[in-house]
Each structure stands twice: as structure tokens, then as C-alpha cells.
Amino acid sequence: MGSHSIESLFSELDDIPLDPHYALKEDFSADTSPSKVILGSGIYRDKDGKPWVLPTVVEAEEIVKASEDSGRYDYLPIPGYAPFYTAARDLLFGALSSPEENFVSVQTISGTGANSLGAHFLSNALKPSAVWLSNPSWVNHANIWKSVGVAVRSYPYWNPERKALDFEDMIQTLTLETTPGDVIVLHGCAHNPTGLDPTKDQWKMIANVCERRELFPFFDCAYTQELTRDNSQGFASGNLDEDAWALRHFAFRGSMELAVAQSFSKNMGLYGERVGALHLLTGSPDAAGKVKGHILRLQRGLISQPPKRGATIAATILKDTTLFQKWLADLCEMSSRIKCMRQALYDELISLGTPGNWDHILTQIGMFSYTGLSPEQVSSMRNDGHVYILSSGRISVSGLNNANVKHVARAIDKACRKE
């Protein structure tokens, strides 16, 4: 059959560049240097730079396998696996501040699916004039909201000069420029990509603004209950209140409805299983019933039903007291190693006398660090040191280990000394 071409209906489409995270991976893969390092994706690596399967997950997999029968490949209901999404909701909200009947929860295709389903629903139900994202925010937030036809605006967050939270400008922008009914996306814990979180007093002020301006809060909890400031907080000690404090403060006020996108990719290492949930706290059982109908219709149209295996693994861990405690220990191991790598990178930079102040590496939390490096410095690190990071200067701290941290520090040092 001979080859031929026709004038395509798609010829006039704009060229869309590859997502920067995946473009970085492609460039890294093409590099033949034995000393190359990539600190891009938010995937936890162990001390040897390899993916880490949580011991708790291994145990849960065995329990799930032993209990499987011929129905293991059956479809789940449209909302997903109920033992999972109810346990996920309880993990976030603790002692429910509102009647259970006011909540709507469904299983989603990880945190991306939760953000997308929530955006679809809120764009239809609230018709906001805009969604407000932190500057910067997770790159996919803007992509998701633009795809549902909502204008994307940003509020100040990262101050590059101070390498700190730009809180005053943030509050001023939200107070003066938002419109009642707008959606605001908030990062529940360990802000992606900066690693900077508001204090409790600052969270209270943000909640006040949302209440006064009638903004709809949409929390993205990709990292909540995972990585914390020190080993006395959060999952490191089983104190869930610390990591979920901001979200619960909004919910416990009783004056606002809200949505939450939740992921179990990072905190259980279930990246490929795509395990997530969307929760909506409504003002009444009647409203919840209506919301549920619309959410399920959207879910049916987008994916029909979510997958089963990852949700059953997560539910097994969340609902078994012994496994849950072991999971806390796994989380402590991950967060402790990342904290050690932050300290190691900081120490190496100080030892080298690298120009600039690097205290923010230690004060930021979670898997990522916004280094403050310029795109030119990032390019220099790639060309001279074969160290691959995003042009924003964000690094995935979990990609550091004892074998590469000195090399990374030297690459940063060299880039910072260039004219």
C-alpha cells in the first residue's frame, strides 16, 4: 500500500513542548557521563539511589494476595473502593468536624485525578471567574484548570530575594484582587515546589481572607502526612494533627465548604498504582447528596471506575492497627533520610564557601527545595557538572545520597561563582 498524505484537520494546532519534568528525563537519559545526577521528579529514592518499596507495602501486598478470589478483576463501583476512600478521609480530617453525611469522597487516579475531577466539578458547579494558584505551584495545576476553561491567576508566594514566603503580598493580593466565588488552591503541607509552608498564625489569616472574600478553598494534599519539620511532628511520631493542621483548621471553622485532593503516591510509594481520593466538605447532607450525584456522573464520563489493586493495598495499611504503626516507621525513615540529605547538602555548600545564603535549604520541608538558582546557573550545572534539575532551580532532595551530594554541591558552587 503506497504512502500518501492528506491535508490534516490538525495542521493548524500549536506545537506543545514536552512537560519540563519529562524533557529533563530525556536529556538525562541521553547523557553518557558516568557522574550524571538527576534531581527532578518527586520520586523517593533510598540511600543507594534506587526506588524504595516500603516494607509495609510488601506486607500489605501479601495480605491482599492471600485474600483474593475470582472477583479480583471485577469492576469497582463508580466511587471506588469504599474501605479505602473512607479511611483516607478519616486520615485527613481525624475526628470529623461536620456530620459524616456532609462529606462526599471518591477514589481517583492519584492526586492528578483528584485535582482534575475536582476542577471539572467546581468549574461546572461554581463557575468561578478564576482559580488562584500560588506563584510558583505544581506545574500541572495550571494545566488542569486551563483544560476546564477557568482563568488561571496567581498569588505571590516565593520571594526570590529573601528566599522566603512572600506572605504580606500574598494576603494583599487575595484581599484586593479576588472575586467572590473564585477557587483558591492551597498546599496542605510541604508546598510543591518551594518546601515553604505558612505558620499556624498565617494559616489562620489565610482562612480569614477566604471567609471574607468568599473564596472556595481547594487543598492539594500530595505530601500531607508524609514529611515534617522534625522528628517530633507528623507521621514521624504518629501525630497526625500537625501535618493536617491547616486543612482541619479550615474544616473545623464550620463557615466554609471546601475540597481536598489526596494522593498516596509518595507517602506509600504507590506511584504506578495511581491511588488517590477527592473529598468535598459541604454545608448540609442535602447539598452532599447533590454533589455526589454530579461527581459520580463526571467520574463515569472520565474513567468509569478507578483501579482496584492499589486502593486495596492502601486500605489494608490504613485499617490494620499493626500495619499502620509500621507505616509510621517507614515514613519516619523516609523523612529522616531526606532531612539528613538537606543537612549534608547545606554542610557541603558551607564548607565550599559557596556564594550566597543557603539557610533556606534547612528551613524548607518535604521532598523539594527551591534553591534560588537562576536558569543560567541551572544550565551551567548541567553543562559542566552533568547535574540535571528544573530550570526553576527546584531540586528533589530525595535524589541526593552520600555518593552524589558532594558532586552536586560542587556543581552548585561552580555555577554560583561564574560571572
C-alpha positions in Angstrom: 0.0 0.0 0.0 1.6 3.3 -1.1 2.2 6.1 1.3 0.4 9.3 0.9 -0.6 12.4 2.8 -3.8 14.4 3.1 -4.3 17.9 4.5 -4.9 17.2 8.2 -7.6 18.8 10.2 -4.9 19.2 12.9 -2.3 21.1 10.9 -3.1 24.4 12.5 -2.6 23.2 16.1 0.1 24.9 18.1 3.2 22.9 18.9 3.1 22.0 22.6 6.5 21.4 24.2 7.1 18.3 26.3 6.4 18.7 30.0 9.6 20.0 31.6 9.9 17.1 34.0 9.8 14.6 31.2 12.0 16.6 29.0 14.6 16.7 31.8 14.4 12.9 32.0 15.0 12.6 28.3 18.0 14.9 28.4 19.4 13.0 31.4 19.0 9.6 29.6 20.9 10.9 26.6 23.8 12.0 28.7 26.6 9.3 28.7 28.6 10.8 31.6 29.1 8.3 34.4 28.8 11.0 37.0 25.5 12.4 35.9 22.8 13.1 38.5 19.1 13.9 38.1 17.2 15.7 40.9 13.9 16.3 39.0 11.0 14.0 39.7 9.3 13.8 43.1 10.0 10.1 43.5 11.6 8.8 46.7 14.9 7.1 46.3 16.8 5.2 49.0 20.4 5.8 50.1 21.6 3.9 47.0 19.5 6.0 44.6 17.0 3.2 44.0 13.2 3.1 44.3 12.2 2.0 47.7 9.3 -0.4 48.2 8.0 0.3 51.7 8.2 -2.8 53.9 4.7 -2.1 55.0 3.5 -2.2 51.4 5.2 -5.6 50.9 3.3 -6.9 53.9 0.0 -5.5 52.7 0.6 -7.0 49.2 0.9 -10.4 50.8 -2.3 -9.9 52.8 -4.2 -8.7 49.7 -2.9 -11.6 47.6 -3.9 -14.2 50.2 -7.5 -12.9 50.4 -8.0 -12.6 46.6 -10.6 -14.7 44.9 -12.0 -14.9 41.4 -13.6 -11.5 41.8 -10.2 -9.8 42.0 -10.6 -8.3 38.5 -14.2 -7.2 38.8 -15.0 -3.6 38.4 -15.2 -1.4 41.4 -18.2 0.8 41.9 -18.0 4.2 40.3 -17.0 5.9 43.6 -14.2 3.3 44.0 -13.2 1.1 46.9 -15.2 2.3 49.9 -12.9 1.0 52.7 -10.1 3.0 51.0 -11.7 6.4 50.5 -13.4 6.4 53.9 -10.1 5.5 55.6 -8.4 8.2 53.5 -10.9 10.8 54.6 -10.6 9.9 58.2 -6.8 10.2 57.9 -7.1 13.8 56.7 -9.9 15.0 58.9 -9.5 13.0 62.1 -12.4 13.4 64.3 -14.9 14.8 61.8 -15.7 18.4 62.4 -19.0 18.0 60.5 -21.5 15.2 60.2 -20.3 12.3 58.0 -23.3 13.0 55.8 -21.8 16.3 54.8 -18.8 14.7 53.2 -18.5 13.3 49.7 -15.5 11.1 49.0 -14.5 9.2 45.9 -11.4 7.2 44.8 -9.4 8.9 42.0 -6.5 8.3 39.7 -4.0 9.5 42.3 -3.7 13.2 43.1 -3.8 14.3 39.5 -7.1 12.6 39.0 -8.4 14.2 42.2 -7.4 17.6 41.1 -8.8 17.1 37.6 -12.2 15.7 38.9 -12.4 18.5 41.4 -11.7 21.1 38.8 -14.3 19.7 36.4 -16.9 19.7 39.1 -16.1 23.1 40.6 -15.9 24.8 37.1 -19.4 23.5 36.3 -21.0 24.0 39.8 -19.5 27.3 40.9 -18.5 28.9 37.5 -15.6 30.8 39.2 -14.2 33.8 37.4 -10.7 32.5 38.2 -8.7 29.9 40.1 -5.9 31.3 42.2 -2.6 29.3 42.3 0.5 30.1 44.3 3.4 31.5 42.4 5.0 29.1 41.9 2.8 26.0 42.1 2.9 22.4 40.9 3.1 22.7 37.1 0.1 20.5 36.5 -2.3 22.8 38.5 -2.4 25.4 35.7 -2.7 22.7 33.1 -5.7 21.1 34.8 -7.6 24.3 35.3 -7.0 25.7 31.9 -8.3 22.4 30.4 -11.7 23.1 32.1 -11.8 26.6 30.8 -11.2 28.5 34.1 -8.9 31.6 34.0 -5.7 31.0 36.0 -4.4 33.7 38.2 -1.6 33.6 40.7 -1.0 35.0 44.2 2.6 35.8 45.5 4.3 33.0 47.4 8.0 32.7 46.9 10.2 35.8 47.4 13.4 35.1 45.4 15.3 37.9 47.1 14.6 36.7 50.6 14.2 33.0 49.6 11.2 33.0 51.9 7.4 33.1 51.9 6.1 36.4 50.5 3.2 36.4 52.9 2.3 40.1 53.1 2.0 40.4 49.3 0.0 37.1 49.2 -2.6 38.4 51.7 -2.8 41.8 49.9 -3.4 40.2 46.5 -6.0 37.8 47.9 -7.7 40.6 49.7 -7.8 43.2 46.8 -7.9 41.2 43.6 -10.0 38.1 44.1 -13.7 37.9 43.3 -16.3 36.1 45.5 -16.8 32.6 44.2 -13.2 32.2 43.0 -11.4 29.0 43.8 -8.0 29.1 45.6 -5.7 26.1 45.5 -3.7 25.7 48.8 -1.0 23.1 49.5 -1.8 21.3 52.7 1.7 20.6 53.8 5.2 20.7 52.2 4.4 23.2 49.5 5.4 22.0 46.0 7.8 23.2 44.7 9.2 25.6 47.3 9.0 23.5 50.5 7.8 26.6 52.3 4.7 26.5 54.5 2.8 29.2 56.3 2.9 29.2 60.1 -0.3 28.4 62.0 -1.0 32.1 62.6 -0.5 32.7 58.9 -2.9 29.9 58.0 -5.5 31.5 60.3 -5.1 34.8 58.3 -5.4 32.9 55.0 -8.6 31.3 56.3 -9.9 34.7 57.4 -9.3 36.1 53.9 -11.0 33.1 52.3 -14.0 33.6 54.5 -14.3 37.3 54.0 -13.7 37.2 50.2 -16.0 34.1 49.9 -13.3 32.1 48.2 -13.6 28.3 47.8 -10.6 26.5 49.3 -9.2 23.5 47.3 -6.5 21.8 49.2 -3.9 19.7 47.4 -2.5 17.2 49.9 0.1 15.3 47.9 2.6 15.4 50.8 0.4 15.8 53.9 1.1 13.1 56.5 4.4 12.4 54.9 7.4 14.7 55.6 7.6 17.1 58.5 9.8 19.7 60.0 11.4 17.4 62.6 11.1 14.0 64.1 8.7 15.2 66.8 5.9 16.0 64.4 3.6 14.4 61.9 3.9 10.8 61.0 7.3 10.6 62.5 5.6 10.2 65.9 2.0 9.4 64.7 0.8 13.0 65.5 -1.4 13.5 62.5 -2.7 16.8 63.8 0.5 18.7 62.9 0.6 17.7 59.2 -3.2 18.1 58.8 -3.4 21.2 60.9 -4.2 23.7 58.2 -6.8 21.6 56.5 -8.5 20.8 59.7 -8.5 24.5 60.8 -10.4 25.4 57.7 -12.8 22.5 58.2 -13.4 23.0 61.9 -14.3 26.7 61.5 -17.6 25.4 60.1 -18.1 28.5 57.9 -16.7 27.3 54.6 -17.2 24.4 52.2 -14.0 23.0 50.7 -12.4 20.3 48.5 -9.3 18.2 49.1 -7.2 16.3 46.5 -5.3 13.5 48.2 -2.5 11.2 46.9 -0.9 8.1 48.2 1.9 8.0 45.6 4.6 9.4 47.7 3.6 8.5 51.3 3.2 4.9 50.4 5.5 4.7 47.4 2.5 3.6 45.2 3.5 5.8 42.3 2.5 3.4 39.5 -0.7 2.3 41.2 -2.2 5.8 41.0 -4.0 5.8 44.3 -5.8 9.0 45.3 -9.1 10.4 46.6 -11.2 13.5 46.2 -13.1 14.8 49.3 -15.7 17.6 49.4 -17.0 19.0 52.7 -20.4 20.5 52.0 -22.7 22.6 54.2 -25.5 20.0 54.6 -26.5 16.4 53.9 -28.9 17.6 51.1 -26.0 19.5 49.4 -23.7 16.5 49.8 -26.3 14.3 48.0 -26.5 16.6 45.1 -22.7 17.0 44.9 -22.3 13.2 45.0 -24.6 12.8 42.0 -22.6 15.3 39.9 -19.3 13.9 41.0 -20.2 10.4 40.1 -21.6 11.4 36.7 -18.3 13.1 35.9 -16.3 10.1 37.2 -18.4 7.9 35.0 -17.7 10.1 32.0 -14.0 10.4 32.6 -12.8 7.0 33.8 -16.0 4.9 34.6 -14.3 3.2 37.6 -10.9 3.6 39.3 -8.5 0.6 39.6 -8.6 -1.8 42.4 -5.2 -3.2 43.5 -3.5 0.0 44.8 -6.6 1.0 46.7 -6.9 -2.4 48.4 -3.2 -2.2 49.5 -3.6 1.3 50.9 -6.8 0.4 52.7 -5.2 -2.7 54.2 -2.4 -0.4 55.7 -4.8 2.3 56.9 -7.3 0.0 58.5 -4.9 -2.5 60.2 -3.6 -1.1 63.5 -0.3 -3.1 63.4 0.4 -2.2 59.7 -0.5 1.4 60.3 2.1 1.7 63.1 4.7 0.1 60.8 3.8 2.6 58.1 4.5 5.4 60.5 8.0 3.9 61.0 8.5 3.7 57.2 7.5 7.4 56.9 9.9 8.3 59.6 12.7 6.5 57.8 12.0 8.4 54.6 11.6 11.8 56.2 14.7 11.3 58.3 16.8 10.4 55.3 15.6 13.5 53.4 16.3 15.7 56.4 19.8 14.3 56.6 20.3 15.0 52.9 19.2 18.6 53.3 21.8 18.9 56.1 24.5 17.2 54.0 24.0 19.5 51.0 24.0 22.6 53.3 27.1 21.5 55.0 28.9 20.9 51.7 28.0 24.3 50.4 29.1 26.0 53.6 32.4 24.0 53.5 33.0 25.1 49.9 32.2 28.7 50.8 29.6 28.8 48.0 28.4 32.4 47.4 25.1 33.3 48.9 23.0 32.3 51.9 21.8 28.7 52.0 19.8 28.6 55.2 16.6 28.1 53.3 17.6 24.6 52.4 17.2 23.7 56.0 14.1 25.7 56.8 12.2 24.3 53.8 10.4 21.0 54.3 9.3 18.0 52.3 10.7 16.3 49.3 11.6 19.5 47.3 13.8 22.5 47.8 13.6 25.8 45.9 17.3 26.5 45.7 17.1 30.0 44.3 19.4 29.1 41.4 18.8 31.0 38.2 18.1 29.3 34.9 21.7 30.3 33.8 23.1 28.6 36.8 21.0 25.5 36.2 22.2 25.4 32.7 25.8 25.7 33.9 25.3 22.8 36.3 24.1 20.6 33.5 26.8 21.5 31.1 29.7 21.5 33.5 28.7 19.0 36.2 26.1 16.8 34.4 23.6 17.6 37.2 20.0 17.8 35.9 17.5 20.0 37.7 14.5 22.0 36.6 15.2 25.5 35.2 13.2 26.9 38.2 16.1 25.7 40.5 13.8 23.2 42.2 15.6 20.0 43.3 14.2 16.7 44.6 16.1 16.3 47.8 15.3 12.6 47.9 17.5 12.2 44.8 20.6 13.1 46.9 22.6 10.4 48.6 26.0 10.0 50.2 27.5 9.1 46.8 26.4 12.2 44.9 25.9 15.0 47.4 29.5 16.3 47.2 29.3 16.3 43.4 26.0 18.2 43.4 27.4 20.7 45.9 30.5 21.3 43.7 28.3 21.8 40.7 26.2 24.4 42.5 29.4 26.1 43.8 30.9 26.3 40.4 27.7 27.7 38.9 27.4 30.3 41.6 31.0 31.5 41.0 30.6 32.1 37.3 30.2 35.7 36.2 
